[in-house]
């Protein structure tokens, strides 16, 4: 462990997202392969980050509590 208690990036081998539905609606689950470590010198990684940030901005536009990335 780092002397100040910080950990490195959480680059996993797989990712899972679970969305809980209202009432008795079934939960929705997605699982997929993990990403490679982000490389700021890789144009493909930069494009993916920009697209993800744009989507986050769009989804959070009406939420006052959401902060910019």
C-alpha positions in Angstrom: 0.0 0.0 0.0 1.1 3.5 -0.7 2.5 5.4 2.4 -0.3 7.9 2.3 -3.0 5.3 1.8 -3.8 6.0 -1.9 -4.3 3.3 -4.5 -3.6 3.3 -8.1 -6.2 3.1 -10.9 -8.8 0.3 -10.7 -8.1 -1.3 -14.0 -10.1 -4.5 -13.8 -10.3 -7.5 -16.0 -14.1 -7.2 -16.2 -16.7 -4.6 -15.4 -20.3 -5.0 -14.3 -23.2 -2.6 -14.2 -26.5 -3.3 -12.4 -29.6 -1.1 -12.7 -32.3 -1.7 -10.1 -35.8 -1.2 -11.5 -38.8 0.1 -9.7 -41.1 -2.2 -7.7 -41.0 -5.7 -9.1 -39.3 -4.8 -12.4 -36.3 -7.1 -13.0 -32.9 -5.7 -12.5 -30.8 -5.1 -15.6 -27.3 -6.3 -15.7 -24.4 -5.7 -18.1 -21.0 -7.3 -17.9 -18.1 -6.8 -20.3 -14.3 -6.9 -20.6 -12.2 -4.4 -18.8 -10.3 -1.7 -20.6 -6.5 -1.4 -20.9 -4.8 1.3 -18.8 -5.5 4.8 -20.2 -2.7 6.2 -22.3 -2.9 10.0 -22.7 -0.6 9.7 -25.7 -3.0 7.4 -27.6 -5.4 9.2 -29.9 -8.0 6.4 -29.6 -7.9 6.6 -25.8 -8.3 10.4 -26.0 -11.3 10.1 -28.3 -13.0 7.5 -26.1 -12.5 9.8 -23.1 -13.9 12.8 -24.9 -17.0 10.8 -26.1 -17.5 9.5 -22.5 -17.2 13.0 -21.1 -19.7 14.4 -23.6 -22.2 11.7 -22.8 -21.8 12.3 -19.0 -22.3 16.1 -19.6 -25.5 15.3 -21.6 -26.9 13.0 -18.9 -26.0 15.3 -16.0 -27.0 18.6 -17.7 -30.2 18.9 -15.6 -28.7 17.7 -12.3 -27.5 20.5 -10.0 -25.5 18.2 -7.8 -23.3 16.8 -10.6 -19.9 18.2 -11.0 -17.7 18.4 -14.1 -15.2 15.6 -14.7 
